[in-house]
Amino acid sequence: MQNELTQARLKELFWYNSATGEFINLITRGGNGKEGAVAGTINNKGYRQIMIKGRHYKAHRLVFLYHYGSLPMDGTEVDHINNVKDDNRFSNLRLCTHQQNLMNQRKPSTNKSGHKGASFYKPTGKFVASIGINGTKKNLGYFNTAEEAHEAYCVAAKAHFGEFYRAA
């Protein structure tokens, strides 16, 4: 495809600082920053994006083009290991499936128990532990405390999620 961004063109426009995860403008580009400045802006979801020829690219995907010569394939996602959406250091990024990316999510902001995988279940007066596996929610049991429910979640998450496991 003629308009497709190439590794060579990316490297003409930017230098990638692997220590900071930032792309630095090598030239002044119309409205997109001055030479020597950090490229891109943070979008409404917290990801750094960089405009190139009228198209927004997420910086974490450009890291793979910069290093390997191609963008991740369609259906492949880039996971921020530490869950910081604008930390684009190569050492903090890994390719994954959508399901694996979901495994590495933080505790939802709507969580009222204070513990990932634990919620209060009024009919029993206990905390229920649950985990989502392959799109199916599984009940792990009922517990007297949120901490006990969370521990049950952690055991199951470690077993099912492996390197994508996140406790909090």
DSSP file (Angstrom, degrees, kcal/mol; ACC not computed):
  #  RESIDUE AA STRUCTURE BP1 BP2  ACC     N-H-->O    O-->H-N    N-H-->O    O-->H-N    TCO  KAPPA ALPHA  PHI   PSI    X-CA   Y-CA   Z-CA
    1    1 A M    >         0   0    0      0, 0.0     3,-1.0     0, 0.0     0, 0.0   0.000 360.0 360.0 360.0 129.3    0.0    0.0    0.0
    2    2 A Q  T 3   +     0   0    0      1,-0.2     0, 0.0     3,-0.0     0, 0.0   0.834 360.0  45.5 -67.9 -36.8    1.5    3.3   -1.1
    3    3 A N  T 3  S+     0   0    0      2,-0.1    -1,-0.2    50,-0.0     2,-0.1   0.417  84.3 121.6 -88.8   1.9    0.3    5.5    1.8
    4    4 A E    <   -     0   0    0     -3,-1.0     2,-0.2     1,-0.1     0, 0.0  -0.433  69.7-113.6 -69.6 136.6    1.3    3.0    4.5
    5    5 A L        -     0   0    0     -2,-0.1     2,-0.3    47,-0.1    -1,-0.1  -0.495  34.9-157.0 -69.6 133.9    3.8    4.2    7.0
    6    6 A T     >  -     0   0    0     -2,-0.2     4,-2.4     1,-0.1     5,-0.2  -0.716  28.1-116.0-110.2 162.8    7.2    2.5    6.8
    7    7 A Q  H  > S+     0   0    0     62,-0.4     4,-2.4    -2,-0.3     5,-0.2   0.904 117.1  54.2 -60.8 -41.6    9.9    2.0    9.4
    8    8 A A  H  > S+     0   0    0      1,-0.2     4,-1.2     2,-0.2    -1,-0.2   0.925 110.5  45.0 -60.5 -45.7   12.2    4.1    7.2
    9    9 A R  H  > S+     0   0    0      1,-0.2     4,-1.6     2,-0.2     3,-0.3   0.907 111.3  53.2 -66.4 -40.8    9.8    7.0    7.1
   10   10 A L  H  X S+     0   0    0     -4,-2.4     4,-2.5     1,-0.2    -1,-0.2   0.914 109.5  48.8 -58.9 -43.1    9.1    6.7   10.8
   11   11 A K  H  < S+     0   0    0     -4,-2.4    -1,-0.2     1,-0.2    -2,-0.2   0.710 107.0  56.0 -73.2 -20.3   12.9    6.9   11.5
   12   12 A E  H  < S+     0   0    0     -4,-1.2    -1,-0.2    -3,-0.3    -2,-0.2   0.829 116.8  36.6 -73.0 -33.0   13.2   10.0    9.2
   13   13 A L  H  < S+     0   0    0     -4,-1.6    13,-3.0    -3,-0.2    14,-0.7   0.810 123.3  24.9 -89.0 -33.3   10.5   11.8   11.3
   14   14 A F  E  <  -A   25   0A   0     -4,-2.5     2,-0.5    11,-0.2    11,-0.2  -0.939  53.4-144.8-138.9 151.9   11.3   10.6   14.8
   15   15 A W  E     -A   24   0A   0      9,-2.2     9,-3.1    -2,-0.3     2,-0.6  -0.971  26.9-141.4-108.5 133.1   14.0    9.3   17.1
   16   16 A Y  E     -A   23   0A   0     -2,-0.5     2,-0.9     7,-0.2     7,-0.2  -0.866   4.1-152.1-100.3 121.5   12.7    6.8   19.7
   17   17 A N  E >>> -A   22   0A   0      5,-3.1     4,-3.0    -2,-0.6     5,-0.8  -0.810   7.3-168.7 -92.0 102.7   14.2    7.1   23.2
   18   18 A S  T 345S+     0   0    0     -2,-0.9    73,-0.3     1,-0.2    72,-0.3   0.728  83.0  60.2 -68.4 -20.7   13.9    3.6   24.6
   19   19 A A  T 345S+     0   0    0      1,-0.1    -1,-0.2    70,-0.1    70,-0.1   0.843 122.2  21.3 -73.6 -33.7   14.8    4.8   28.1
   20   20 A T  T <45S-     0   0    0     -3,-0.6    68,-0.4     2,-0.2    69,-0.2   0.636  98.2-126.6-106.9 -19.8   11.8    7.1   28.3
   21   21 A G  T  <5 +     0   0    0     -4,-3.0     2,-0.3     1,-0.3    -3,-0.2   0.635  64.0 135.9  80.4  14.5    9.5    5.6   25.7
   22   22 A E  E   < -A   17   0A   0     -5,-0.8    -5,-3.1    65,-0.1     2,-0.5  -0.729  52.2-139.1-100.4 145.4    9.2    9.0   23.9
   23   23 A F  E     -A   16   0A   0     16,-0.3    16,-3.4    -2,-0.3     2,-0.5  -0.880  21.6-154.4 -94.9 132.1    9.3    9.7   20.2
   24   24 A I  E     -AB  15  38A   0     -9,-3.1    -9,-2.2    -2,-0.5    14,-0.2  -0.920  19.4-115.5-111.8 131.1   11.3   12.9   19.5
   25   25 A N  E     -A   14   0A   0     12,-2.8    11,-3.3    -2,-0.5   -11,-0.2  -0.459  21.9-169.4 -64.4 127.5   10.6   15.0   16.4
   26   26 A L  S    S+     0   0    0    -13,-3.0     2,-0.3    -2,-0.2   -12,-0.2   0.651  76.2  25.1 -89.2 -19.1   13.7   15.1   14.2
   27   27 A I  S    S-     0   0    0    -14,-0.7     2,-0.5     7,-0.1    -1,-0.1  -0.944  92.1 -98.8-137.6 158.9   12.1   17.8   12.0
   28   28 A T        -     0   0    0     -2,-0.3     2,-0.4     6,-0.1     6,-0.2  -0.709  43.6-162.7 -78.8 125.7    9.6   20.6   12.6
   29   29 A R  B >>  -C   33   0B   0      4,-2.0     3,-1.7    -2,-0.5     4,-0.6  -0.901  33.1 -86.9-114.3 141.4    6.3   19.3   11.2
   30   30 A G  T 34 S-     0   0    0     -2,-0.4     4,-0.0     1,-0.3    -1,-0.0  -0.209 104.4 -23.6 -49.3 105.8    3.3   21.5   10.4
   31   31 A G  T 34 S+     0   0    0     -2,-0.2    -1,-0.3     1,-0.1     3,-0.1   0.422 120.7  93.8  74.6  -2.3    1.3   21.9   13.6
   32   32 A N  T <4 S-     0   0    0     -3,-1.7     8,-0.5     1,-0.4    -2,-0.2   0.207  95.4 -71.6-110.7  15.6    2.7   18.6   15.0
   33   33 A G  B  <  -C   29   0B   0     -4,-0.6    -4,-2.0     6,-0.1    -1,-0.4  -0.239  48.9 -79.4 115.8 157.2    5.6   19.9   17.1
   34   34 A K    >   -     0   0    0     -6,-0.2     3,-2.3     1,-0.1    -9,-0.3  -0.546  56.1 -81.8 -92.9 157.3    9.0   21.4   16.8
   35   35 A E  T 3  S+     0   0    0      1,-0.3    -9,-0.2    -2,-0.2    -1,-0.1  -0.323 118.9  21.2 -53.2 132.3   12.3   19.6   16.1
   36   36 A G  T 3  S+     0   0    0    -11,-3.3    -1,-0.3     1,-0.3     2,-0.2   0.277  98.9 117.9  90.0 -10.7   13.6   18.2   19.4
   37   37 A A  S <  S-     0   0    0     -3,-2.3   -12,-2.8     1,-0.1    -1,-0.3  -0.542  77.5 -94.3 -89.3 156.0   10.2   18.2   21.1
   38   38 A V  B     -B   24   0A   0    -14,-0.2   -14,-0.2    -2,-0.2     2,-0.2  -0.504  49.3-125.0 -64.9 131.9    8.3   15.1   22.3
   39   39 A A        +     0   0    0    -16,-3.4   -16,-0.3    -2,-0.2    -6,-0.1  -0.493  59.4  11.2 -82.9 148.3    6.0   14.0   19.6
   40   40 A G        -     0   0    0     -8,-0.5     2,-0.3    -2,-0.2    10,-0.2  -0.049  67.8-100.0  88.4 177.8    2.2   13.6   20.0
   41   41 A T  E     -D   49   0C   0      8,-2.3     8,-3.1     6,-0.1     2,-0.5  -0.900  32.2-101.5-136.1 162.6   -0.5   14.3   22.5
   42   42 A I  E     -D   48   0C   0     -2,-0.3     6,-0.2     6,-0.2    44,-0.0  -0.784  40.5-142.3 -88.2 126.5   -2.3   12.3   25.1
   43   43 A N    >   -     0   0    0      4,-3.3     3,-1.9    -2,-0.5    -1,-0.0  -0.174  33.2 -87.9 -81.7-179.4   -5.8   11.3   23.8
   44   44 A N  T 3  S+     0   0    0      1,-0.3    -1,-0.1     2,-0.1    -2,-0.0   0.579 127.6  53.1 -69.0  -8.6   -9.0   11.1   25.9
   45   45 A K  T 3  S-     0   0    0      2,-0.2    -1,-0.3    40,-0.0     3,-0.1   0.387 121.6-103.1-104.4   1.8   -8.2    7.5   27.0
   46   46 A G  S <  S+     0   0    0     -3,-1.9     2,-0.3     1,-0.3    -2,-0.1   0.484  79.4 127.5  94.7   3.5   -4.7    8.4   28.3
   47   47 A Y        -     0   0    0     39,-0.1    -4,-3.3     1,-0.0     2,-0.4  -0.725  61.4-119.4 -94.6 142.7   -2.7    7.0   25.3
   48   48 A R  E     -D   42   0C   0     37,-0.5    11,-2.7    -2,-0.3    12,-0.4  -0.661  35.1-172.2 -77.3 132.6   -0.1    9.0   23.5
   49   49 A Q  E     -DE  41  58C   0     -8,-3.1    -8,-2.3    -2,-0.4     2,-0.4  -0.948  11.3-154.1-127.3 149.3   -0.9    9.4   19.8
   50   50 A I  E     - E   0  57C   0      7,-3.0     7,-2.4    -2,-0.3     2,-0.5  -0.985  12.7-136.8-127.5 129.6    1.1   10.9   17.0
   51   51 A M  E     + E   0  56C   0     -2,-0.4     2,-0.4     5,-0.2     5,-0.2  -0.745  26.1 173.9 -88.1 125.2   -0.3   12.4   13.9
   52   52 A I  E >  S- E   0  55C   0      3,-2.7     3,-1.5    -2,-0.5   -47,-0.1  -0.976  70.7 -19.4-134.1 119.3    1.5   11.4   10.7
   53   53 A K  T 3  S-     0   0    0     -2,-0.4    -1,-0.1     1,-0.3     3,-0.1   0.883 129.0 -48.8  50.7  45.5    0.1   12.5    7.3
   54   54 A G  T 3  S+     0   0    0      1,-0.2     2,-0.4     0, 0.0    -1,-0.3   0.510 117.9 106.7  80.2   5.0   -3.4   13.1    8.7
   55   55 A R  E <   -E   52   0C   0     -3,-1.5    -3,-2.7    -5,-0.0     2,-0.4  -0.958  65.0-132.2-121.5 136.1   -3.6    9.8   10.6
   56   56 A H  E     -E   51   0C   0     -2,-0.4     2,-0.4    -5,-0.2    -5,-0.2  -0.718  23.5-172.4 -84.3 129.4   -3.4    9.2   14.3
   57   57 A Y  E     -E   50   0C   0     -7,-2.4    -7,-3.0    -2,-0.4     2,-0.4  -0.973  26.6-121.3-118.7 136.1   -1.1    6.4   15.4
   58   58 A K  E >>  -E   49   0C   0     -2,-0.4     4,-1.7    -9,-0.2     3,-1.2  -0.639  20.9-135.2 -74.9 131.4   -0.9    5.2   19.0
   59   59 A A  H 3> S+     0   0    0    -11,-2.7     4,-1.7    -2,-0.4    -1,-0.1   0.847 101.5  60.6 -59.1 -37.0    2.7    5.5   20.1
   60   60 A H  H 3> S+     0   0    0    -12,-0.4     4,-0.5     1,-0.2    -1,-0.3   0.802 107.3  46.2 -65.1 -25.9    2.8    2.1   21.7
   61   61 A R  H X> S+     0   0    0     -3,-1.2     4,-1.2     2,-0.2     3,-0.6   0.838 107.2  57.4 -80.1 -34.4    2.1    0.5   18.3
   62   62 A L  H 3X S+     0   0    0     -4,-1.7     4,-2.9     1,-0.2    -2,-0.2   0.804  94.2  68.0 -65.1 -28.0    4.7    2.7   16.6
   63   63 A V  H 3X S+     0   0    0     -4,-1.7     4,-2.1     1,-0.2    -1,-0.2   0.898 100.5  48.5 -56.8 -40.0    7.3    1.3   18.9
   64   64 A F  H <X>S+     0   0    0     -3,-0.6     4,-3.1    -4,-0.5     6,-0.7   0.880 110.6  49.6 -71.3 -37.3    6.9   -2.0   17.2
   65   65 A L  H  X5S+     0   0    0     -4,-1.2     4,-1.7     4,-0.2    -2,-0.2   0.925 111.7  50.2 -62.9 -43.7    7.2   -0.5   13.7
   66   66 A Y  H  <5S+     0   0    0     -4,-2.9    -2,-0.2     1,-0.2    -1,-0.2   0.897 121.7  32.3 -61.2 -42.7   10.3    1.3   14.9
   67   67 A H  H  <5S+     0   0    0     -4,-2.1    -2,-0.2    -5,-0.2    -3,-0.2   0.888 133.7  23.0 -83.2 -42.6   11.9   -1.8   16.3
   68   68 A Y  H  <5S-     0   0    0     -4,-3.1    -3,-0.2     2,-0.3    -2,-0.2   0.579  98.8-113.8-109.6 -12.4   10.7   -4.6   14.0
   69   69 A G  S  <<S+     0   0    0     -4,-1.7   -62,-0.4    -5,-0.6     2,-0.3   0.472  87.0  66.9  93.6   0.2    9.7   -2.9   10.7
   70   70 A S  S    S-     0   0    0     -6,-0.7    -2,-0.3   -64,-0.1    -1,-0.2  -0.997  78.8-113.1-151.1 152.5    6.0   -3.5   10.9
   71   71 A L        -     0   0    0     -2,-0.3    -9,-0.1     1,-0.1     3,-0.1  -0.463  55.3 -82.9 -74.2 154.5    3.0   -2.5   13.0
   72   72 A P        -     0   0    0      0, 0.0    -1,-0.1     0, 0.0     3,-0.1  -0.315  57.6 -99.8 -56.1 143.5    1.3   -5.3   15.0
   73   73 A M    >   -     0   0    0      1,-0.1     3,-2.2    -3,-0.1    -3,-0.0  -0.193  47.4 -82.6 -62.6 156.1   -1.1   -7.3   12.9
   74   74 A D  T 3  S+     0   0    0      1,-0.3    -1,-0.1    -3,-0.1     3,-0.1  -0.363 121.4  29.4 -56.5 137.5   -4.8   -6.6   13.1
   75   75 A G  T 3  S+     0   0    0      1,-0.3     2,-0.5    -3,-0.1    23,-0.4   0.272  98.1 106.5  90.2 -11.2   -6.3   -8.4   16.1
   76   76 A T    <   -     0   0    0     -3,-2.2    -1,-0.3    21,-0.1     2,-0.2  -0.878  54.3-161.3-101.4 132.9   -3.0   -8.2   18.0
   77   77 A E  E     -F   96   0D   0     19,-3.0    19,-2.4    -2,-0.5     2,-0.5  -0.695  16.6-127.5-109.0 163.1   -2.9   -5.7   20.8
   78   78 A V  E     -F   95   0D   0     -2,-0.2     2,-0.4    17,-0.2    17,-0.2  -0.961  25.1-153.7-111.3 121.0    0.0   -4.0   22.6
   79   79 A D  E     -F   94   0D   0     15,-3.3    15,-1.5    -2,-0.5     2,-0.9  -0.789  12.0-139.2 -97.5 133.1   -0.2   -4.4   26.4
   80   80 A H  E >   -F   93   0D   0     -2,-0.4     3,-1.8    13,-0.2    13,-0.2  -0.838  16.9-153.6 -86.4 108.8    1.4   -1.9   28.8
   81   81 A I  T 3  S+     0   0    0     11,-2.9    -1,-0.2    -2,-0.9    12,-0.1   0.871  93.1  42.5 -55.1 -43.6    2.8   -4.3   31.4
   82   82 A N  T 3  S-     0   0    0     10,-0.3    -1,-0.3     2,-0.2     3,-0.1   0.431 110.5-121.0 -86.5   2.0    2.7   -1.7   34.2
   83   83 A N    <   +     0   0    0     -3,-1.8     2,-0.8     1,-0.2    -2,-0.1   0.594  69.6 134.3  70.6  13.4   -0.7   -0.5   33.1
   84   84 A V    >   -     0   0    0      1,-0.1     3,-2.0     3,-0.1    -1,-0.2  -0.855  47.7-152.5 -95.1 110.9    0.5    3.1   32.6
   85   85 A K  T 3  S+     0   0    0     -2,-0.8   -37,-0.5     1,-0.3   -25,-0.2   0.689  89.6  41.9 -64.3 -23.2   -1.0    4.0   29.3
   86   86 A D  T 3  S+     0   0    0    -39,-0.2     2,-1.1     1,-0.1    -1,-0.3   0.195  82.9 105.6-110.5  18.6    1.6    6.5   28.2
   87   87 A D    <   +     0   0    0     -3,-2.0    -5,-0.2     1,-0.1    -3,-0.1  -0.792  41.9 168.6 -93.9  92.8    4.7    4.5   29.4
   88   88 A N        +     0   0    0     -2,-1.1     2,-0.2   -68,-0.4   -67,-0.2  -0.038  16.6 141.8-102.9  30.2    5.9    3.4   26.0
   89   89 A R    >   -     0   0    0    -69,-0.2     3,-2.2     1,-0.1     4,-0.4  -0.529  59.2-125.8 -67.0 137.8    9.3    2.1   26.9
   90   90 A F  G >  S+     0   0    0    -72,-0.3     3,-1.4     1,-0.3    -1,-0.1   0.856 110.7  58.8 -54.8 -37.0    9.9   -1.0   24.8
   91   91 A S  G 3  S+     0   0    0    -73,-0.3    -1,-0.3     1,-0.3    -2,-0.0   0.650 104.4  52.1 -68.3 -14.5   10.6   -3.0   28.0
   92   92 A N  G <  S+     0   0    0     -3,-2.2   -11,-2.9   -11,-0.1     2,-0.4   0.381  98.9  80.1-100.4   2.1    7.1   -2.2   29.2
   93   93 A L  E <   +F   80   0D   0     -3,-1.4     2,-0.3    -4,-0.4   -13,-0.2  -0.857  48.9 169.4-115.7 145.0    5.3   -3.3   26.1
   94   94 A R  E     -F   79   0D   0    -15,-1.5   -15,-3.3    -2,-0.4     2,-0.2  -0.990  34.5-113.3-149.6 147.3    4.3   -6.8   24.9
   95   95 A L  E     +F   78   0D   0     -2,-0.3     2,-0.3   -17,-0.2   -17,-0.2  -0.542  48.4 153.6 -76.9 145.7    2.1   -8.2   22.1
   96   96 A C  E     -F   77   0D   0    -19,-2.4   -19,-3.0    -2,-0.2     2,-0.2  -0.963  43.0 -95.6-159.7 172.0   -1.0  -10.0   23.3
   97   97 A T     >  -     0   0    0     -2,-0.3     4,-2.1   -21,-0.2     5,-0.1  -0.461  44.5-104.8 -86.2 169.4   -4.5  -11.0   22.4
   98   98 A H  H  > S+     0   0    0    -23,-0.4     4,-2.1     1,-0.2     5,-0.2   0.911 122.9  53.3 -60.9 -41.9   -7.5   -8.9   23.5
   99   99 A Q  H  > S+     0   0    0      1,-0.2     4,-1.5     2,-0.2    -1,-0.2   0.911 108.8  48.4 -61.5 -43.4   -8.3  -11.5   26.2
  100  100 A Q  H  > S+     0   0    0      1,-0.2     4,-1.0     2,-0.2    -1,-0.2   0.884 108.7  54.1 -64.9 -37.6   -4.7  -11.3   27.6
  101  101 A N  H >< S+     0   0    0     -4,-2.1     3,-0.6     1,-0.2    -1,-0.2   0.894 106.8  51.8 -62.8 -39.6   -4.9   -7.5   27.6
  102  102 A L  H >< S+     0   0    0     -4,-2.1     3,-1.6     1,-0.2    -1,-0.2   0.850 101.9  61.0 -64.6 -34.1   -8.1   -7.8   29.7
  103  103 A M  H 3< S+     0   0    0     -4,-1.5    63,-0.4     1,-0.3    -1,-0.2   0.811 101.3  54.1 -61.9 -29.7   -6.4  -10.1   32.2
  104  104 A N  T << S+     0   0    0     -4,-1.0    -1,-0.3    -3,-0.6    -2,-0.2   0.247  83.0 125.7 -91.6  12.3   -3.9   -7.3   32.9
  105  105 A Q    <   -     0   0    0     -3,-1.6    61,-0.1     1,-0.1     2,-0.1  -0.342  60.8-115.9 -71.5 152.9   -6.5   -4.7   33.8
  106  106 A R        -     0   0    0      1,-0.2    -1,-0.1   -23,-0.1     3,-0.1  -0.279  50.0 -70.3 -74.5 169.7   -6.5   -2.8   37.1
  107  107 A K        -     0   0    0     61,-2.4    -1,-0.2     1,-0.1     9,-0.1  -0.435  65.8-101.7 -58.2 132.0   -9.3   -3.2   39.6
  108  108 A P    >   -     0   0    0      0, 0.0     3,-1.7     0, 0.0    -1,-0.1  -0.258  19.1-127.2 -60.2 145.1  -12.4   -1.4   38.1
  109  109 A S  T 3  S+     0   0    0      1,-0.3    -2,-0.1    -3,-0.1     0, 0.0   0.715 110.2  61.2 -65.4 -18.9  -13.1    2.1   39.5
  110  110 A T  T 3  S+     0   0    0      2,-0.0     2,-0.3     0, 0.0    -1,-0.3   0.507  75.0 119.1 -84.8  -4.6  -16.7    0.8   40.2
  111  111 A N    <   -     0   0    0     -3,-1.7     8,-0.1     1,-0.2     5,-0.1  -0.468  40.3-176.4 -66.1 123.8  -15.3   -1.8   42.6
  112  112 A K  S    S+     0   0    0     -2,-0.3    -1,-0.2     1,-0.1     7,-0.1   0.624  72.7  65.2 -98.1 -16.4  -16.8   -1.1   46.1
  113  113 A S  S    S-     0   0    0      5,-0.5    -1,-0.1     2,-0.2     6,-0.1   0.718  98.4-128.0 -79.2 -20.5  -15.1   -3.8   48.1
  114  114 A G  S    S+     0   0    0      1,-0.2     2,-0.4     4,-0.1     5,-0.1   0.448  80.2  92.7  86.2   0.2  -11.6   -2.3   47.6
  115  115 A H  S >  S-     0   0    0      3,-0.3     3,-1.8     0, 0.0    -2,-0.2  -0.992  79.9-116.4-134.6 129.1  -10.3   -5.7   46.3
  116  116 A K  T 3  S+     0   0    0     -2,-0.4    37,-0.2    51,-0.4    38,-0.2  -0.367 100.9  16.7 -61.8 134.8  -10.1   -7.0   42.8
  117  117 A G  T 3  S+     0   0    0      1,-0.2    13,-2.0    36,-0.1     2,-0.4   0.458 106.9 102.0  83.7   1.7  -12.3  -10.0   42.2
  118  118 A A  E <   +G  129   0E   0     -3,-1.8    -5,-0.5    11,-0.2    -3,-0.3  -0.957  38.7 162.9-124.2 137.1  -14.3   -9.5   45.4
  119  119 A S  E     -G  128   0E   0      9,-1.8     9,-3.2    -2,-0.4     2,-0.4  -0.989  39.8-105.4-146.3 155.0  -17.8   -8.1   45.8
  120  120 A F  E     -G  127   0E   0     -2,-0.3     2,-0.6     7,-0.2     7,-0.2  -0.641  25.5-156.9 -83.1 134.9  -20.4   -8.1   48.6
  121  121 A Y  E >>> -G  126   0E   0      5,-3.3     4,-1.6    -2,-0.4     5,-1.2  -0.904   1.5-161.2-115.5 102.0  -23.4  -10.4   48.0
  122  122 A K  T 345S+     0   0    0     -2,-0.6     3,-0.2     1,-0.2    -1,-0.2   0.840  82.3  62.5 -54.1 -44.6  -26.3   -9.1   50.1
  123  123 A P  T 345S+     0   0    0      0, 0.0    -1,-0.2     0, 0.0    -2,-0.0   0.824 118.7  28.0 -56.3 -30.9  -28.5  -12.4   50.0
  124  124 A T  T <45S-     0   0    0     -3,-1.1    -2,-0.2     2,-0.2     3,-0.1   0.614  99.5-129.7-102.5 -14.7  -25.7  -14.3   51.9
  125  125 A G  T  <5S+     0   0    0     -4,-1.6     2,-0.2     1,-0.3    -3,-0.2   0.736  74.6 105.5  70.1  21.7  -24.2  -11.4   53.7
  126  126 A K  E   <S-G  121   0E   0     -5,-1.2    -5,-3.3    -7,-0.0     2,-0.4  -0.751  76.6-101.0-126.5 172.2  -20.8  -12.6   52.4
  127  127 A F  E     -GH 120 143E   0     16,-3.2    16,-3.1    -7,-0.2     2,-0.4  -0.817  32.3-148.0 -95.9 135.3  -18.2  -11.6   49.9
  128  128 A V  E     -GH 119 142E   0     -9,-3.2    -9,-1.8    -2,-0.4     2,-0.5  -0.851   2.6-147.7-104.1 137.8  -18.2  -13.5   46.6
  129  129 A A  E     +GH 118 141E   0     12,-2.5    11,-3.7    -2,-0.4    12,-0.7  -0.880  26.5 168.1-100.7 135.1  -15.0  -14.1   44.6
  130  130 A S  E     - H   0 139E   0    -13,-2.0     2,-0.3    -2,-0.5     9,-0.2  -0.980  16.7-166.3-146.2 158.4  -15.4  -14.2   40.9
  131  131 A I  E     - H   0 138E   0      7,-2.0     7,-3.3    -2,-0.3     2,-0.6  -0.996  20.5-129.1-144.5 143.8  -13.2  -14.2   37.8
  132  132 A G  E     + H   0 137E   0     -2,-0.3     2,-0.4     5,-0.2     5,-0.2  -0.860  28.9 176.6 -95.5 122.2  -13.8  -13.8   34.1
  133  133 A I  E >   - H   0 136E   0      3,-3.0     3,-1.6    -2,-0.6    -2,-0.0  -0.979  69.7 -19.4-129.5 119.4  -12.3  -16.5   31.9
  134  134 A N  T 3  S-     0   0    0     -2,-0.4    -1,-0.1     1,-0.3     3,-0.1   0.876 128.8 -49.9  52.5  42.4  -12.8  -16.5   28.1
  135  135 A G  T 3  S+     0   0    0      1,-0.2     2,-0.5   -36,-0.1    -1,-0.3   0.505 117.6 110.3  80.1   4.2  -15.8  -14.2   28.5
  136  136 A T  E <   -H  133   0E   0     -3,-1.6    -3,-3.0     2,-0.0     2,-0.5  -0.950  63.5-136.4-117.1 129.8  -17.5  -16.3   31.2
  137  137 A K  E     -H  132   0E   0     -2,-0.5     2,-0.5    -5,-0.2    -5,-0.2  -0.713  22.1-162.1 -84.2 127.0  -17.8  -15.2   34.7
  138  138 A K  E     -H  131   0E   0     -7,-3.3    -7,-2.0    -2,-0.5     2,-0.4  -0.936  14.2-134.6-115.2 131.2  -17.0  -17.9   37.2
  139  139 A N  E     -H  130   0E   0     -2,-0.5    -9,-0.2    -9,-0.2     3,-0.1  -0.695  16.3-172.5 -81.6 129.3  -18.0  -17.9   40.9
  140  140 A L  E     -     0   0E   0    -11,-3.7     2,-0.2    -2,-0.4   -10,-0.2   0.421  51.3 -84.6-103.4  -1.8  -15.1  -18.9   43.1
  141  141 A G  E     -H  129   0E   0    -12,-0.7   -12,-2.5     2,-0.0    -1,-0.4  -0.602  43.2 -72.7 125.4 174.4  -17.0  -19.1   46.4
  142  142 A Y  E     -H  128   0E   0    -14,-0.2     2,-0.3    -2,-0.2   -14,-0.2  -0.875  43.3-175.1-112.8 142.5  -18.3  -17.0   49.3
  143  143 A F  E     -H  127   0E   0    -16,-3.1   -16,-3.2    -2,-0.4    -2,-0.0  -0.927  34.7-124.5-139.4 157.3  -16.1  -15.6   52.0
  144  144 A N  S    S+     0   0    0     -2,-0.3     2,-0.3   -18,-0.2    -1,-0.1   0.789  94.8  33.8 -73.4 -28.5  -16.5  -13.7   55.3
  145  145 A T  S  > S-     0   0    0    -18,-0.1     4,-1.8     1,-0.1     5,-0.1  -0.893  75.2-124.4-128.5 157.9  -14.1  -10.9   54.2
  146  146 A A  H  > S+     0   0    0     -2,-0.3     4,-2.6     1,-0.2     5,-0.2   0.850 113.0  58.5 -64.5 -34.5  -13.3   -9.1   51.1
  147  147 A E  H  > S+     0   0    0      2,-0.2     4,-2.2     1,-0.2    -1,-0.2   0.903 105.4  48.0 -63.4 -41.9   -9.6  -10.0   51.7
  148  148 A E  H  > S+     0   0    0      2,-0.2     4,-1.8     1,-0.2    -1,-0.2   0.900 112.9  48.6 -65.6 -40.4  -10.4  -13.7   51.7
  149  149 A A  H  X S+     0   0    0     -4,-1.8     4,-2.1     1,-0.2    -2,-0.2   0.908 110.9  51.0 -64.7 -41.5  -12.5  -13.4   48.5
  150  150 A H  H  X S+     0   0    0     -4,-2.6     4,-2.7     1,-0.2    -2,-0.2   0.899 107.0  53.7 -62.7 -41.1   -9.6  -11.4   46.9
  151  151 A E  H  X S+     0   0    0     -4,-2.2     4,-2.2     2,-0.2    -1,-0.2   0.897 108.0  50.2 -61.7 -40.7   -7.1  -14.1   47.8
  152  152 A A  H  X S+     0   0    0     -4,-1.8     4,-2.0     2,-0.2    -1,-0.2   0.904 110.6  50.2 -63.8 -40.4   -9.3  -16.7   46.1
  153  153 A Y  H  X S+     0   0    0     -4,-2.1     4,-3.2     1,-0.2    -2,-0.2   0.935 109.2  51.8 -60.3 -46.7   -9.4  -14.5   43.0
  154  154 A C  H  X S+     0   0    0     -4,-2.7     4,-2.6     1,-0.2     5,-0.2   0.896 108.2  50.5 -60.2 -42.5   -5.6  -14.1   43.1
  155  155 A V  H  X S+     0   0    0     -4,-2.2     4,-1.7     1,-0.2    -1,-0.2   0.938 115.6  42.4 -60.9 -46.8   -5.0  -17.9   43.2
  156  156 A A  H  X S+     0   0    0     -4,-2.0     4,-2.4     2,-0.2     5,-0.3   0.902 114.0  51.5 -67.3 -41.1   -7.4  -18.5   40.3
  157  157 A A  H  X>S+     0   0    0     -4,-3.2     4,-3.3     1,-0.2     5,-0.5   0.910 108.6  50.5 -64.9 -42.7   -6.0  -15.5   38.3
  158  158 A K  H  X5S+     0   0    0     -4,-2.6     4,-1.2    -5,-0.2    -1,-0.2   0.916 113.7  46.5 -59.3 -42.6   -2.4  -16.7   38.7
  159  159 A A  H  <5S+     0   0    0     -4,-1.7    -2,-0.2    -5,-0.2    -1,-0.2   0.889 124.0  30.7 -67.8 -40.3   -3.4  -20.1   37.5
  160  160 A H  H  <5S+     0   0    0     -4,-2.4    -2,-0.2    -5,-0.1    -3,-0.2   0.802 125.6  39.1 -91.4 -31.4   -5.4  -18.9   34.5
  161  161 A F  H ><5S+     0   0    0     -4,-3.3     3,-2.2    -5,-0.3    -3,-0.2   0.652  76.0 179.7 -99.9 -17.0   -3.7  -15.7   33.5
  162  162 A G  G ><<S+     0   0    0     -4,-1.2     3,-2.1    -5,-0.5    -1,-0.2  -0.265  74.4   5.1  54.3-128.4    0.0  -16.5   34.0
  163  163 A E  G 3  S+     0   0    0      1,-0.3    -1,-0.3     3,-0.0    -5,-0.1   0.657 130.7  60.6 -63.7 -15.2    2.3  -13.6   33.1
  164  164 A F  G <  S+     0   0    0     -3,-2.2    -1,-0.3    -7,-0.1    -2,-0.2   0.435  77.0 124.1 -91.7   0.8   -0.8  -11.4   32.5
  165  165 A Y    <   -     0   0    0     -3,-2.1     2,-0.4    -7,-0.1   -61,-0.1  -0.374  36.5-178.2 -62.8 134.7   -2.0  -11.8   36.1
  166  166 A R        -     0   0    0    -63,-0.4   -61,-0.1     1,-0.1    -2,-0.0  -0.980  16.2-162.7-137.0 124.3   -2.5   -8.5   38.0
  167  167 A A              0   0    0     -2,-0.4   -51,-0.4     1,-0.2    -1,-0.1   0.845 360.0 360.0 -75.7 -35.4   -3.6   -8.6   41.7
  168  168 A A              0   0    0    -53,-0.1   -61,-2.4   -61,-0.1    -1,-0.2   0.421 360.0 360.0-118.8 360.0   -4.8   -5.0   42.0
